[in-house]
Structures are given as structure tokens and as C-alpha cells.
Amino acid sequence: MEHKIQLDPKTRLIELFGPADKFLKTVHSELDVTITARNSQIIITGKSDDIKKAADVIDKMQQRLNQKGTLDEDDITGIITMAQKNLKSYDKNALIVYSNKTIIEPFTKGQQQYIKKMNSCDLTFCTGPAGTGKTYLAVAVAVAMLKRKQIRKIVLARPAVEAGERLGFLPGDIQAKVNPYLRPLFDSLEDMMAFSQMKKFIEMDIIEVIPLAFMRGRTLNEAVVICDEAQNTSASQMLMFLTRLGRGSKMIITGDITQIDLEKGEKSGMIDACNTLKGIKGVGFVELNEEDIVRHSLVQNIVQAYDKKKKKNT
């Protein structure tokens, strides 16, 4: 079967197809179709269902390129994921941030549910494996709310818990020691606003990226407060964090409860809080899984392989 698509004459084909047609090759390999490009016309051949998905992907690629002005591999991965899972894009879940990447939207049903919970609840817990967008979407919601002036401040916190090495053995002062733990939060921010703007917001204390221990004794009003890697908090640390919530604020707690780096025998504060707070009005719980992974497709295979190994050994 064959299907022809006539592209918008204004579309920049080199950017749509990717370097050396990389994006078209990705669509070809992921959706099992053959794609031929002739000037501004694309011909797709393959099975009927695969052609339909590929045509939808190319249409969304064109829309995204015209919206953003650029396309990258993350865009392509996300759009293909949506097509493979027959998931439609919902504008009401799209997040407008401060960069050229003006729209960030959920790519799976789990991510859609996550955004809905963050918007509707003052306290949201999200668990899931690597690559599901737990931290990224939480930061995106916070930045979108800041842009709309719904909040005055964003606070991003992480417990500085070692995964196989000790802080004391790392070179530098305390700032140099904790910066590697906070780097993933900076990475998310840099994807949503220009570096100069991020630096300005940090200098003005509008955005604060800190180790969890630095939050003791504070009350945070009109803010989005995010605790990342929360599986590595103790029960007392989690209680301290939860009680920082002030008026007009939202709190988002993310973590992967299969990757706990606490001392043996110490209970995760995130697991304890989820069990303790279930059933309380205004508290939302979201559990993402392998189907919500939107990084490189290999990440999903890695997570599944380790899960399979774990089940085999138990």
C-alpha cells in the first residue's frame, strides 16, 4: 500500500528530514515503513496501519518544526512514541515555557495523568523508572506556572546521597561536592530557558536549586517546590520537606523506588510518605512505568531486562 503526503511549501525540508535524512530513517526503522522524499512530497509504503502512523508522525513533525523553528531527536522520539501507542496530543496538557522549545507536552497516557495531577493537587508523588520524565515534567510545570505568574518562586531540591562513593572523597568545597547531585535539575532548566535568563532568576532568588538539607526551618509561599530523587530521603527528612509547604504553593515529589541508595535497613521516606498519606484529599499519586519511557528506545529495553533479571532472582 502507498500513501502520498504533500508538505507545506514553507517547511524547511533539511530540518524536517534531519541531518542526512536521519529523522526519516528513524521513522522508517521504528514504524516499519519505506519513505521516499521527492522535493516537497513524501511517499510512504507499507502495511495500512503502519502507513497511517507514519503519516501522523510526519504531520506532527511538520507542525512541531513550524511551531518551534527547530526539531531534535527528543521531538522525534516523543512523536513516534505517541503514534505507536495511539495517543493523541491534548493542547490542554501542553506546557508553555521560556525557550525556543515553546511547547512541552506529554507523550504517554501516564505522563498526561501526571500533568493533570500536578495541576489539580497541591501535593503530588510520582514514582517510576529512569526516562519516564518524572523530573523533567515537574520542572516544566513549575516553569510554566512561573511564566504565567501563578507563583513567585521555584525551589528544586535533592538529597545528597552517595551511590557507591562518598562525598568526602570528592575534591573541592561543599558547593563543589553537592553540585554533581544538582546537575540534572540544572539540565532540565537549561532546556526550558536561555542560560542568561536562568542565571538571572537564580541570582534574583526566583529559582533556587539546593540540597534537601538546606530547607530546614523554611516556609515556602507561592512557590512550586520539587524534591527529586526522593526515594533517597529518610522518613524524618521527608517529614521536614513536606512541612515546608506554604500558602499558594505546590509540592512535587519524584523518585524511583527501585533505586534506593540509603544505608541498609533504612526505610525510604518516599515510600513511607506514600503509605502514610494515601486517601488524604489534595494529595495525588502517579506511578509511571516502562511504557512511559520516552528517552532513547534502548533505555526501555535496559529497564525491562533488569526487571526480568530481578524477577528471575526472587
C-alpha positions in Angstrom: 0.0 0.0 0.0 1.2 3.5 -0.8 0.3 6.9 0.7 1.4 10.4 -0.5 1.9 13.5 1.6 2.2 16.9 0.2 4.3 19.0 2.6 3.8 22.7 3.2 5.9 24.7 0.7 7.2 26.8 3.6 8.5 23.8 5.6 12.3 23.7 5.7 12.9 20.2 4.4 16.5 19.8 5.5 15.4 20.5 9.1 12.3 18.3 8.8 14.2 15.3 7.4 17.2 15.7 9.8 20.9 15.6 9.0 21.5 13.1 6.2 17.7 12.3 6.5 18.2 10.9 10.0 14.7 11.7 11.2 13.1 10.0 8.2 15.3 7.0 8.7 14.2 6.8 12.4 10.5 6.8 11.3 11.3 4.1 8.7 13.0 1.8 11.3 10.6 2.4 14.2 7.4 2.1 12.2 8.5 -0.5 9.6 7.6 1.6 6.5 9.5 2.7 3.4 9.8 6.5 2.9 10.7 8.2 -0.3 11.1 12.0 -0.5 10.7 13.9 -3.8 11.0 17.6 -3.3 8.1 18.6 -1.1 6.2 15.3 -1.5 6.7 12.2 0.7 5.6 8.7 -0.4 5.1 6.1 2.4 4.7 2.4 1.6 4.0 -0.5 3.9 1.1 -2.0 5.8 -2.0 0.1 6.2 -1.8 0.6 10.0 2.0 1.4 9.8 1.4 3.9 7.0 -1.3 5.7 9.0 1.0 6.0 12.0 3.9 7.2 9.9 1.8 9.8 8.1 0.6 11.1 11.5 4.2 11.3 12.8 5.4 13.3 9.7 2.4 15.6 10.1 3.2 16.2 13.7 6.9 16.7 12.9 6.0 19.4 10.4 3.7 21.1 13.0 6.4 20.9 15.6 9.0 22.3 13.3 6.7 25.2 12.3 5.9 25.9 16.0 9.4 25.7 17.4 11.5 26.6 14.4 13.7 23.5 15.1 13.4 19.7 15.5 15.6 17.5 17.6 15.9 13.8 18.4 13.8 14.1 21.6 10.9 15.6 19.5 11.1 12.7 17.0 11.3 10.1 19.8 8.3 11.6 21.6 6.1 11.9 18.5 6.9 8.3 17.4 6.0 7.1 20.9 2.7 8.8 20.8 1.9 7.2 17.4 3.0 3.8 18.5 0.6 4.0 21.5 -2.2 5.5 19.5 -2.1 8.5 21.8 -3.5 11.8 20.7 -1.9 15.2 21.7 -4.0 17.3 24.0 -3.3 21.0 23.9 -4.7 21.5 27.4 -1.8 19.4 28.7 0.8 21.4 26.8 3.2 23.5 28.8 4.5 26.8 27.6 8.0 27.6 28.9 10.6 30.3 28.3 12.7 29.0 25.5 12.5 28.4 21.7 11.3 25.0 22.7 8.0 26.7 23.5 5.8 23.7 23.9 6.4 20.7 26.2 3.7 18.1 26.1 3.2 14.6 27.5 3.9 11.7 25.2 2.2 8.9 27.0 -1.1 8.4 28.9 0.9 8.1 32.2 2.6 11.5 31.5 -0.8 13.0 30.7 -2.2 11.8 34.1 1.0 13.1 35.8 0.5 16.7 34.4 -3.2 16.6 35.4 -2.4 15.5 39.0 0.3 18.3 39.3 -2.2 20.9 38.1 -5.1 19.7 40.3 -3.3 18.7 43.5 -1.2 20.8 45.9 1.0 17.7 46.7 1.9 15.1 44.1 4.0 12.0 44.4 5.4 10.4 41.2 7.3 7.2 41.1 8.8 5.5 38.0 12.0 4.2 36.3 14.6 6.3 34.5 13.5 8.1 31.4 9.8 8.5 32.2 10.0 12.3 32.5 9.3 12.5 36.3 11.7 15.3 37.0 11.5 17.0 33.5 7.7 17.4 33.6 7.7 18.5 37.2 10.2 21.3 36.3 8.2 22.1 33.1 5.0 22.6 35.2 6.9 24.8 37.6 8.4 26.9 34.8 5.1 27.2 33.0 3.4 28.4 36.3 6.2 30.9 36.8 5.8 32.2 33.2 2.0 32.6 33.9 2.8 34.5 37.1 0.9 31.9 39.2 3.8 31.6 41.5 6.8 33.8 42.6 9.4 31.1 43.1 10.7 27.7 42.1 12.6 25.6 44.6 14.4 22.4 43.3 15.8 20.1 46.0 17.7 16.8 46.0 19.1 14.7 48.9 22.9 14.4 48.5 23.1 10.7 49.0 26.0 8.8 47.6 25.5 6.0 45.1 28.6 3.9 45.7 31.1 6.8 46.6 31.5 9.2 49.4 31.1 13.0 49.3 34.2 13.4 51.5 36.4 11.8 48.8 35.3 14.3 46.1 37.6 17.3 45.5 36.6 20.9 46.4 34.5 22.7 48.9 30.9 21.9 49.9 29.4 23.7 46.9 31.7 21.7 44.5 30.7 18.5 46.3 26.9 18.9 46.0 26.8 20.4 42.5 27.0 17.0 40.8 23.9 15.9 42.7 22.0 19.0 41.5 23.2 18.9 37.9 20.2 17.0 36.5 17.9 19.8 37.8 20.0 22.5 36.1 19.9 20.4 32.9 16.1 20.4 32.9 16.0 24.2 33.5 18.5 24.9 30.7 16.2 23.1 28.3 13.3 25.5 29.2 15.0 28.9 29.2 18.1 30.6 28.0 21.2 30.2 30.2 21.3 34.0 30.8 17.7 34.0 32.0 18.2 31.0 34.2 21.3 32.7 35.7 19.3 35.9 36.3 16.5 34.1 38.0 18.9 32.2 40.3 20.7 35.5 41.2 17.3 37.1 42.0 16.4 34.0 44.1 13.4 33.3 41.9 14.8 29.9 41.1 16.7 28.0 43.9 18.5 24.7 43.3 19.6 23.3 46.7 20.5 20.2 48.6 17.5 19.0 50.7 19.2 19.6 54.0 19.3 23.3 53.3 15.5 23.5 53.5 15.1 23.0 57.3 13.3 25.8 59.1 11.7 27.4 56.0 8.2 28.1 54.9 7.7 28.5 51.1 4.7 30.5 50.0 3.5 31.0 46.3 6.1 28.5 45.1 6.5 25.2 43.3 8.7 23.1 45.4 10.2 19.9 43.9 12.0 17.1 45.7 13.9 15.0 43.1 15.4 11.5 43.9 13.1 11.4 46.9 13.5 7.6 47.3 16.8 8.5 49.0 15.2 10.6 51.8 14.8 9.3 55.3 11.4 9.4 56.9 12.5 12.4 59.1 13.8 14.2 56.0 10.6 13.7 54.1 8.5 15.0 57.0 10.8 18.0 57.2 10.3 18.6 53.5 6.6 18.1 53.5 6.1 20.7 56.3 7.8 23.4 54.2 4.6 23.8 52.1 3.2 27.3 52.4 0.1 29.1 51.1 -0.4 29.2 47.4 2.3 26.6 46.8 2.5 23.2 45.1 4.9 20.4 46.1 6.0 17.7 43.7 8.0 14.7 44.9 9.6 12.3 42.4 11.7 9.2 42.7 12.4 5.7 41.5 11.7 3.4 44.5 13.7 0.5 42.8 16.9 2.6 43.0 17.3 3.3 46.8 20.9 4.3 47.9 20.2 4.6 51.6 22.1 2.6 54.2 21.0 -1.0 54.5 17.9 -1.3 56.8 17.0 2.4 56.5 13.4 2.9 55.2 12.8 5.3 52.3 11.0 8.4 53.3 9.2 8.5 50.0 7.7 5.0 50.4 6.8 5.8 54.0 5.0 9.1 52.9 3.1 7.4 50.1 1.8 4.8 52.5 1.0 7.4 55.2 -0.7 10.0 53.1 -2.9 7.7 50.9 -6.5 8.8 51.0 -5.8 12.4 52.0 -7.7 14.9 49.9 -5.4 17.2 47.8 -2.6 14.6 47.6 -2.1 12.9 44.2 -0.2 9.8 43.4 1.1 8.8 39.9 3.0 5.6 39.1 4.8 5.7 35.7 6.2 2.5 34.2 8.3 1.2 31.3 5.6 2.2 28.8 6.1 5.8 29.8 9.9 5.9 29.0 10.5 8.5 26.3 14.3 8.6 26.2 16.3 6.5 23.7 14.3 3.3 22.9 17.3 1.3 24.3 16.5 2.7 27.8 13.2 0.9 27.8 14.9 -2.3 26.8 17.5 -1.9 29.6 14.9 -1.3 32.3 12.9 -4.3 31.1 16.0 -6.5 31.1 16.9 -5.6 34.7 13.3 -6.1 35.8 13.3 -9.6 34.2 16.6 -10.4 35.9 15.2 -9.2 39.3 12.1 -11.3 39.0 14.2 -14.3 38.0 16.4 -14.0 41.1 13.5 -13.6 43.5 
